[in-house]
Amino acid sequence: MDIRLIFLPAMAMVALTCVVWWRMYVIRIGQMKRERIHPQAVATSAQSAARLTDSCAADNFRNLFELPVLFYLALVVAALTGQVNAVTVSLAWLFVLARIVHSAIHCSYNKVMHRFYAYLAGGLVLWVLWGAIALGWWRA
């Protein structure tokens, strides 16, 4: 299998992160303009939390630097250890799909249990991906 295939899900995650970043930017700047909030009035996270009411996109943006860090590392490890195969590529895409669903929920209607199930699915897929990589390394 072409080793480059493992990096397509990474590019999809980067694209998702970019979309959420843009949404956060549009929401924050829009609220700051509407309510005439001076940028210095939200200089700290405490000030931002007190003044900026719609934090869903910002919260989701932070989430995209938690579990996905382990995802990116897993893809690099899979590539470096020669474990780019149908299993690792499929699991990588499943993780991306779960994160897209999680972000879509978080940045829209934000029903906590729906978001939790998407987060849990992504987390489980990530741990299975790491398990597959560890098993493949152990067998090598």
Secondary structure, 3 states (H helix, E strand, C coil): CCHHHHHHHHHHHHHHHHHHHHHHHHHHHHHHHHCCCCHHHHCCHHHHHHHCCCCHHHHHHHHCCCHHHHHHHHHHHHHHCCCCCHHHHHHHHHHHHHHHHHHHHHCCCCCHHHHHHHHHHHHHHHHHHHHHHHHHHHHC
